[in-house]
Amino acid sequence: MDHRSDQAKQYRRLYGRRWRNYRERYLRRHPLCVMCQREGKVTPATVVDHITDHKSDLDLFWDPDNHQPLCKPHHDRDKQAETHKGFSVRVGDDGYPVDPRHPAAR
């Protein structure tokens, strides 16, 4: 028995074989994490991130202009925080938030 919601089931279906093939091609063309590059680092990208959350919108899901290559730590930590909190939780070398939207940066 599958206890996931209908919405979660629909969402998971988007990430099937077609997506896996697309992801592999995309990461071959865009091999480096864009967030690491902004920090002056060179790190292989392992995740194709949706810049704007697609919320199961197929046009937005497949729009290549809505994709960016990220490493897993940036995707799981920073991008998810931005999506759910509305700001990045990253701090600079000085210990202060780098995102001006962060409440402590105001």
Secondary structure, DSSP 8 states (H G I E B T S, - for coil): ---S-HHHHHHHHTTSHHHHHHHHHHHHHS-B-HHHHHTT---B--EEEESS--TT-HHHHH-GGGEEEE-HHIIIIIIHHHHHHSS---B-TTSSBS-TTSGGG-
